[in-house]
Amino acid sequence: SKKKGLSFEEKRVRMMEIFFETKDVFQLKDIEKIAPKEKGITSMSVKEILQSLVDDGMVDTDRIGTSNYFWAFPSKALHARKRKLEELQSQFAESSQKKEALQKSIEKSKIGREDTAERAALIEELAALRQKKEQLKAEIDKYRECDPDVVEEMRQTNKIAKEAANRWTDNIFSIKSWAKRKFGFEESRIDKSFGIPEDLDYID
């Protein structure tokens, strides 16, 4: 039988695994080599999948010199999901309340009254809200249920994420020290050029 290809969400999950398993920083060309070989993601779709994860705040990116670099820490990915889920749940609750209020207004308008322009407008608005409610419900379900393995892994790897963050902080300090020795750059100039916060420090 013909082998079924990976869905868009499955590709997203597998790409996140690349970052979580290696705790490394990559360029696009690196991921285009790793993803097909280790995760079965076609090279043609790597850029699209990666961009979707960046757009959702799951993967961080920054330009250093002429190259773009990508990385993801499990703890941040979990927090991003929680924020998105909370935002959608809030929108869903607001939509549900408004729908109930409109439903009551429509029911009330039926009693002893002919159809009116106001009632027609309420019905139209109710239909739009029902559609919006379904869209929000579908999106909530997607964020609640998608990537269960990734979410579970994120819960188990907070310590690893902290160690990884401190390791990269250490790397940044080492590179800054090398740049100061090699080129005589001032530390403030290095921070400004590469967008390094002045209060960058290790996580306790």
Backbone bond lengths (Angstrom), bond angles and torsions (degrees), N, CA, C in turn:
res aa  C-N    CA-C-N  psi(-1)  N-CA   C-N-CA  omega(-1)  CA-C   N-CA-C  phi
1 S - - - 1.450 - - 1.519 109.80 -
2 K 1.322 115.95 155.11 1.456 120.98 -177.84 1.520 110.04 -71.50
3 K 1.332 117.14 133.34 1.457 121.78 -178.27 1.526 110.04 -71.18
4 K 1.325 114.48 130.21 1.461 119.82 -179.13 1.529 110.26 -76.45
5 G 1.321 116.52 133.57 1.454 120.66 179.51 1.521 111.27 -75.31
6 L 1.329 115.65 164.38 1.466 121.05 179.61 1.529 110.27 -74.76
7 S 1.332 115.46 141.66 1.460 119.42 175.18 1.531 109.14 -75.42
8 F 1.325 115.52 168.52 1.465 120.96 -179.98 1.530 110.59 -58.85
9 E 1.348 117.09 -45.12 1.463 120.71 -179.20 1.519 111.48 -66.54
10 E 1.346 117.21 -37.45 1.461 120.34 178.33 1.531 110.76 -63.62
11 K 1.315 116.13 -37.93 1.464 120.12 177.85 1.529 110.13 -65.74
12 R 1.334 116.50 -39.71 1.467 120.53 178.49 1.529 110.73 -62.35
13 V 1.335 115.78 -43.67 1.464 120.47 179.37 1.521 110.25 -60.70
14 R 1.314 116.75 -47.64 1.463 120.80 -176.95 1.521 111.96 -66.39
15 M 1.329 116.35 -34.66 1.462 118.29 178.88 1.524 110.34 -69.39
16 M 1.349 117.51 -37.56 1.450 120.07 176.41 1.527 110.18 -62.92
17 E 1.330 116.88 -34.00 1.462 120.81 178.93 1.535 110.86 -61.13
18 I 1.331 116.67 -35.17 1.473 120.27 178.88 1.522 109.70 -57.98
19 F 1.346 116.37 -46.42 1.457 120.28 -179.00 1.529 111.47 -69.59
20 F 1.347 116.64 -44.37 1.455 120.29 -175.58 1.527 111.95 -68.51
21 E 1.321 116.89 -36.65 1.465 120.37 -176.68 1.528 111.98 -75.85
22 T 1.327 116.86 -33.91 1.478 119.84 -176.43 1.519 112.89 -95.36
23 K 1.338 117.93 -23.93 1.471 122.54 -175.28 1.534 110.14 52.32
24 D 1.339 115.76 41.15 1.464 120.17 -173.67 1.521 110.75 -122.50
25 V 1.313 115.59 171.70 1.467 123.38 177.19 1.522 107.89 -110.99
26 F 1.338 116.53 135.82 1.455 120.92 -174.15 1.519 111.95 -129.04
27 Q 1.342 114.15 156.79 1.453 121.15 164.34 1.529 107.34 -95.47
28 L 1.337 116.03 163.92 1.460 120.12 -178.48 1.522 111.36 -56.56
29 K 1.325 116.51 -41.59 1.461 120.38 -177.80 1.532 111.52 -62.39
30 D 1.347 116.32 -32.90 1.464 119.86 177.97 1.527 110.65 -66.08
31 I 1.343 115.52 -45.89 1.469 120.28 -178.26 1.527 110.19 -66.75
32 E 1.348 116.51 -34.85 1.466 119.88 178.96 1.528 111.51 -65.19
33 K 1.329 116.99 -22.21 1.469 120.83 176.64 1.525 111.28 -87.42
34 I 1.346 115.64 -41.12 1.457 120.18 -175.22 1.532 112.55 -75.10
35 A 1.333 116.64 -45.73 1.467 121.36 -172.35 1.534 114.04 -56.14
36 P 1.349 119.69 -47.54 1.472 118.61 -179.81 1.533 112.29 -67.08
37 K 1.315 115.81 -38.74 1.462 120.31 -174.60 1.525 112.65 -73.37
38 E 1.346 116.62 -44.75 1.459 120.05 -173.31 1.525 114.18 -99.08
39 K 1.346 117.61 -24.01 1.458 119.31 -174.25 1.524 113.86 -123.19
40 G 1.331 117.82 0.44 1.462 120.40 176.68 1.519 114.10 69.92
41 I 1.335 117.23 22.00 1.470 121.13 177.90 1.528 107.70 -94.19
42 T 1.310 117.06 124.60 1.465 120.06 -178.25 1.522 110.12 -62.16
43 S 1.328 116.31 140.34 1.468 120.75 -176.71 1.525 111.78 -60.92
44 M 1.336 116.70 -30.24 1.466 120.33 -178.88 1.527 111.97 -65.74
45 S 1.342 117.44 -26.41 1.466 120.08 -176.66 1.525 113.18 -99.10
46 V 1.335 118.09 -4.39 1.461 121.71 -175.94 1.536 111.38 -57.71
47 K 1.320 117.23 -48.83 1.470 120.94 -175.89 1.529 111.13 -61.65
48 E 1.343 116.69 -42.67 1.462 120.80 -179.67 1.533 110.99 -64.83
49 I 1.329 116.81 -45.22 1.463 121.26 -179.67 1.525 110.01 -63.39
50 L 1.317 116.10 -45.57 1.465 120.73 -179.17 1.524 110.76 -61.34
51 Q 1.340 117.01 -43.26 1.463 120.74 -179.32 1.529 111.00 -64.00
52 S 1.343 116.87 -36.73 1.470 119.80 179.12 1.527 110.68 -64.77
53 L 1.330 116.93 -36.53 1.464 121.04 178.56 1.526 110.84 -71.11
54 V 1.337 116.67 -36.27 1.470 120.77 175.63 1.528 109.67 -64.82
55 D 1.351 116.54 -44.79 1.467 121.52 -179.64 1.526 111.67 -60.65
56 D 1.330 117.04 -34.62 1.466 121.87 -179.46 1.527 112.64 -85.13
57 G 1.341 117.33 0.70 1.456 120.19 179.34 1.515 114.01 76.44
58 M 1.331 116.95 13.10 1.466 120.92 179.87 1.524 111.45 -82.21
59 V 1.330 116.28 -30.54 1.466 121.86 -179.36 1.526 108.48 -123.38
60 D 1.329 116.50 135.26 1.466 121.52 177.08 1.526 109.70 -92.73
61 T 1.316 115.81 152.38 1.462 120.27 177.93 1.518 109.82 -144.41
62 D 1.327 115.93 149.67 1.464 120.30 176.94 1.524 108.21 -153.77
63 R 1.313 114.52 150.46 1.460 120.66 179.30 1.522 108.80 -99.56
64 I 1.316 116.81 122.78 1.460 122.75 177.55 1.521 107.14 -121.86
65 G 1.322 115.32 114.64 1.465 119.17 -175.07 1.531 109.17 67.79
66 T 1.317 116.10 -121.08 1.474 120.71 -179.81 1.521 112.04 -105.62
67 S 1.322 117.39 5.99 1.463 120.90 -174.72 1.526 112.06 -117.74
68 N 1.341 116.01 146.14 1.453 122.38 174.14 1.527 109.36 -97.93
69 Y 1.321 115.84 135.20 1.461 121.11 -179.85 1.527 109.60 -118.34
70 F 1.349 115.97 146.98 1.455 121.75 -177.20 1.523 109.58 -128.53
71 W 1.353 116.45 141.09 1.454 120.55 176.37 1.533 108.79 -155.82
72 A 1.316 116.03 164.43 1.471 121.08 179.46 1.518 109.57 -152.92
73 F 1.333 116.17 129.85 1.454 121.41 175.17 1.527 108.48 -104.07
74 P 1.322 118.83 134.48 1.469 122.11 -177.03 1.522 113.54 -53.85
75 S 1.328 117.78 -40.94 1.463 119.81 -176.65 1.526 111.06 -63.46
76 K 1.334 117.33 -40.11 1.462 119.40 179.72 1.525 111.13 -68.69
77 A 1.330 116.59 -37.84 1.466 120.05 179.13 1.526 110.83 -61.39
78 L 1.326 116.62 -40.86 1.462 120.24 179.42 1.522 110.68 -65.29
79 H 1.341 116.71 -43.07 1.462 120.04 -179.70 1.532 110.63 -65.25
80 A 1.323 117.08 -37.66 1.466 120.64 179.32 1.521 110.42 -63.22
81 R 1.323 116.60 -41.96 1.465 121.10 178.63 1.533 110.18 -63.76
82 K 1.343 115.69 -43.62 1.463 118.96 -178.52 1.523 110.95 -62.74
83 R 1.351 116.30 -42.52 1.462 119.57 179.16 1.522 111.64 -62.77
84 K 1.335 116.57 -43.81 1.460 120.87 -179.76 1.519 110.58 -64.42
85 L 1.331 117.10 -42.74 1.452 121.34 179.98 1.524 110.69 -63.67
86 E 1.343 116.76 -43.56 1.464 120.17 178.87 1.529 111.07 -63.27
87 E 1.326 116.40 -40.01 1.469 120.70 178.93 1.529 111.09 -62.76
88 L 1.343 116.04 -44.62 1.466 120.10 -179.81 1.524 111.75 -67.46
89 Q 1.327 116.58 -38.68 1.460 120.01 179.19 1.525 110.55 -64.95
90 S 1.336 116.89 -37.39 1.458 120.82 177.89 1.528 110.79 -65.07
91 Q 1.340 116.46 -44.49 1.462 120.56 177.82 1.531 110.97 -63.10
92 F 1.323 115.05 -39.37 1.464 120.36 -179.08 1.531 110.30 -64.20
93 A 1.341 116.36 -44.92 1.463 120.81 -179.80 1.522 110.90 -63.12
94 E 1.341 116.27 -42.51 1.471 120.58 179.32 1.525 110.88 -63.21
95 S 1.335 115.80 -42.35 1.463 120.31 179.37 1.522 110.83 -64.57
96 S 1.331 116.45 -39.93 1.463 120.92 -179.42 1.520 110.86 -64.67
97 Q 1.340 116.80 -41.46 1.460 120.34 179.84 1.532 111.04 -65.12
98 K 1.311 115.63 -41.96 1.463 119.07 -179.83 1.524 110.76 -66.73
99 K 1.323 115.71 -37.56 1.463 120.01 178.24 1.527 110.68 -62.71
100 E 1.341 116.64 -42.42 1.462 120.35 179.71 1.525 111.02 -62.77
101 A 1.350 115.39 -43.22 1.460 119.06 -179.93 1.529 111.11 -62.81
102 L 1.324 116.80 -41.31 1.464 120.40 179.00 1.527 110.86 -67.38
103 Q 1.328 116.13 -38.34 1.464 119.69 179.66 1.528 110.24 -61.48
104 K 1.361 115.71 -41.75 1.462 119.43 178.72 1.522 111.18 -65.44
105 S 1.331 116.42 -38.39 1.474 120.18 179.48 1.524 110.57 -64.45
106 I 1.318 115.85 -39.69 1.475 120.05 -179.71 1.520 110.23 -67.09
107 E 1.337 116.05 -44.45 1.469 119.41 179.86 1.525 110.72 -61.23
108 K 1.335 114.63 -40.87 1.461 118.83 179.77 1.520 111.46 -65.64
109 S 1.330 116.33 -37.37 1.468 120.37 -177.19 1.529 111.95 -69.93
110 K 1.308 118.10 -17.58 1.468 121.16 -178.74 1.525 111.89 -75.92
111 I 1.320 116.21 -25.22 1.460 120.07 -173.23 1.520 110.55 -73.30
112 G 1.344 115.13 109.51 1.466 121.73 175.25 1.513 114.87 63.67
113 R 1.324 117.70 25.16 1.459 118.87 -179.10 1.522 110.57 -134.92
114 E 1.322 114.16 146.77 1.454 119.82 174.98 1.533 108.58 -79.00
115 D 1.333 114.63 166.51 1.470 118.71 175.99 1.527 109.81 -60.49
116 T 1.311 116.10 136.08 1.465 121.16 179.99 1.526 109.25 -126.02
117 A 1.336 114.09 166.36 1.470 119.14 177.88 1.528 109.82 -63.03
118 E 1.344 116.20 -36.66 1.463 120.02 179.68 1.530 110.59 -63.62
119 R 1.335 115.27 -43.52 1.469 119.29 -179.79 1.527 110.30 -64.86
120 A 1.333 116.35 -40.77 1.466 120.03 179.14 1.526 110.66 -62.18
121 A 1.336 116.05 -39.47 1.468 120.14 178.96 1.526 111.06 -66.60
122 L 1.343 115.78 -38.77 1.461 120.17 178.13 1.523 111.16 -64.47
123 I 1.328 115.88 -41.38 1.467 120.18 179.12 1.525 110.23 -62.91
124 E 1.333 115.37 -42.16 1.467 120.07 179.82 1.528 110.54 -63.91
125 E 1.332 116.25 -42.63 1.458 120.24 179.44 1.527 110.78 -66.66
126 L 1.326 115.98 -37.84 1.464 120.18 178.69 1.531 110.97 -63.04
127 A 1.339 115.73 -42.00 1.462 119.60 178.69 1.524 111.05 -61.85
128 A 1.344 116.11 -41.35 1.468 120.33 178.96 1.519 110.86 -65.10
129 L 1.336 115.85 -39.29 1.468 119.65 179.45 1.525 111.55 -68.54
130 R 1.336 116.25 -36.12 1.463 118.97 176.67 1.529 110.73 -61.72
131 Q 1.330 114.95 -42.30 1.459 119.25 178.85 1.530 110.48 -64.86
132 K 1.346 116.51 -43.13 1.459 120.60 178.54 1.524 110.87 -62.78
133 K 1.336 115.61 -39.73 1.463 120.27 179.70 1.522 110.97 -61.70
134 E 1.332 116.06 -42.72 1.465 119.74 179.69 1.527 111.31 -65.36
135 Q 1.335 115.61 -38.93 1.467 119.44 178.62 1.525 110.86 -63.79
136 L 1.333 116.12 -44.30 1.457 120.59 179.28 1.521 111.01 -65.26
137 K 1.344 116.34 -39.92 1.466 120.07 179.50 1.527 110.29 -62.46
138 A 1.341 116.22 -42.05 1.465 120.18 179.52 1.518 110.61 -64.07
139 E 1.338 116.12 -39.68 1.464 118.84 -179.02 1.527 111.09 -70.96
140 I 1.342 116.10 -37.96 1.464 119.72 176.13 1.520 110.51 -60.80
141 D 1.335 116.12 -45.42 1.459 120.39 179.48 1.523 110.60 -60.11
142 K 1.315 116.05 -38.21 1.468 119.74 -179.46 1.523 110.47 -63.53
143 Y 1.343 116.52 -44.34 1.460 119.16 -177.81 1.527 112.25 -76.10
144 R 1.349 116.56 -26.69 1.455 119.12 -179.99 1.522 111.46 -77.10
145 E 1.321 116.09 -36.44 1.451 119.05 -170.25 1.526 114.49 -106.65
146 C 1.326 118.76 -20.40 1.455 118.63 -174.67 1.515 111.55 -73.23
147 D 1.286 115.21 151.66 1.457 123.54 176.95 1.536 114.10 54.87
148 P 1.335 118.97 49.43 1.474 118.51 -179.49 1.519 112.24 -60.45
149 D 1.316 117.68 -35.97 1.463 120.19 -179.93 1.524 110.82 -66.43
150 V 1.334 116.07 -39.56 1.463 119.98 -179.86 1.526 110.33 -66.81
151 V 1.347 116.20 -43.36 1.462 119.72 179.83 1.528 110.30 -61.64
152 E 1.332 116.85 -43.71 1.464 120.80 179.36 1.527 110.30 -62.75
153 E 1.321 115.56 -40.69 1.455 119.02 179.21 1.519 110.79 -64.90
154 M 1.345 116.09 -37.75 1.450 119.87 179.85 1.534 110.51 -61.96
155 R 1.339 116.43 -38.01 1.456 119.84 179.59 1.523 111.19 -65.17
156 Q 1.309 115.32 -32.65 1.462 119.69 -175.71 1.523 113.42 -87.35
157 T 1.338 116.77 -10.01 1.466 117.87 -172.50 1.527 114.46 -118.26
158 N 1.332 116.64 22.89 1.469 119.01 177.39 1.535 111.26 -59.45
159 K 1.332 115.44 -40.80 1.452 119.56 -179.88 1.527 110.59 -64.05
160 I 1.348 115.18 -42.26 1.465 120.49 179.73 1.529 110.00 -64.39
161 A 1.338 115.71 -39.73 1.469 119.85 179.92 1.526 110.58 -62.82
162 K 1.339 116.12 -40.39 1.460 120.52 178.99 1.527 110.52 -63.85
163 E 1.348 115.54 -44.03 1.458 119.64 179.06 1.529 110.80 -63.81
164 A 1.345 115.10 -39.81 1.465 119.32 179.77 1.528 110.57 -64.98
165 A 1.346 116.11 -42.20 1.468 119.89 179.46 1.527 110.63 -61.57
166 N 1.336 116.04 -43.60 1.461 119.48 179.64 1.526 111.67 -67.56
167 R 1.355 115.63 -34.10 1.459 118.77 178.19 1.524 110.61 -64.83
168 W 1.324 116.37 -40.99 1.472 119.32 179.58 1.527 111.08 -72.43
169 T 1.328 116.07 -31.77 1.465 118.81 174.16 1.525 109.42 -63.02
170 D 1.326 115.77 -41.62 1.454 121.17 177.93 1.530 110.57 -62.59
171 N 1.361 115.43 -40.95 1.465 120.26 178.27 1.531 111.28 -62.01
172 I 1.340 115.40 -41.41 1.467 120.05 -179.83 1.533 109.87 -63.39
173 F 1.345 116.18 -44.17 1.463 119.66 178.61 1.528 110.70 -61.42
174 S 1.340 116.59 -39.77 1.461 120.71 -179.33 1.526 111.04 -65.46
175 I 1.349 115.80 -42.86 1.471 120.22 179.84 1.524 110.39 -65.51
176 K 1.351 116.73 -41.25 1.461 120.04 178.25 1.530 110.32 -61.52
177 S 1.334 116.60 -42.36 1.459 120.67 179.80 1.523 110.66 -63.41
178 W 1.341 115.36 -41.76 1.472 119.53 178.81 1.531 111.06 -64.14
179 A 1.336 116.63 -42.76 1.463 120.89 -178.70 1.527 111.21 -64.34
180 K 1.326 115.89 -37.17 1.474 119.13 178.68 1.531 110.82 -66.50
181 R 1.346 115.08 -40.85 1.469 118.52 179.49 1.532 111.70 -71.27
182 K 1.337 115.70 -42.48 1.466 120.85 -173.25 1.529 112.23 -73.53
183 F 1.347 115.93 -44.26 1.462 119.44 -172.23 1.536 113.39 -114.44
184 G 1.328 116.57 -5.82 1.458 118.99 179.98 1.510 113.54 71.86
185 F 1.354 116.99 22.51 1.459 120.55 179.53 1.532 110.15 -71.05
186 E 1.342 115.41 146.29 1.450 119.43 171.97 1.529 108.56 -77.54
187 E 1.322 116.05 149.11 1.472 120.07 -177.38 1.521 111.81 -60.88
188 S 1.335 117.44 -38.94 1.470 120.86 -179.58 1.517 111.04 -64.08
189 R 1.327 116.69 -34.57 1.469 120.46 179.48 1.531 110.21 -69.07
190 I 1.335 115.31 -40.46 1.477 119.20 178.47 1.530 109.82 -63.43
191 D 1.352 116.01 -45.85 1.467 119.95 -179.86 1.518 111.23 -58.85
192 K 1.342 116.31 -44.49 1.462 120.73 -177.57 1.524 111.34 -67.59
193 S 1.329 117.72 -41.00 1.470 121.87 -177.29 1.524 111.97 -65.42
194 F 1.332 116.28 -36.64 1.467 119.47 -174.88 1.523 113.13 -109.32
195 G 1.332 116.97 11.26 1.457 119.99 175.95 1.511 113.38 65.24
196 I 1.330 117.34 34.02 1.466 121.66 -179.77 1.530 108.53 -89.34
197 P 1.348 116.91 123.29 1.465 118.86 179.84 1.525 111.00 -61.08
198 E 1.354 115.01 143.74 1.465 118.77 -179.59 1.526 111.51 -65.45
199 D 1.357 116.11 -29.36 1.466 119.13 -177.53 1.524 112.39 -95.56
200 L 1.330 117.37 20.62 1.469 120.56 177.44 1.528 110.08 -56.43
201 D 1.343 116.82 128.59 1.448 120.06 -179.49 1.519 109.09 -154.74
202 Y 1.307 116.11 170.70 1.461 121.17 179.01 1.530 110.48 -69.94
203 I 1.341 115.15 152.39 1.464 120.91 177.08 1.530 108.71 -86.46
204 D 1.328 116.47 127.22 1.475 119.98 -179.92 1.523 110.67 -73.52
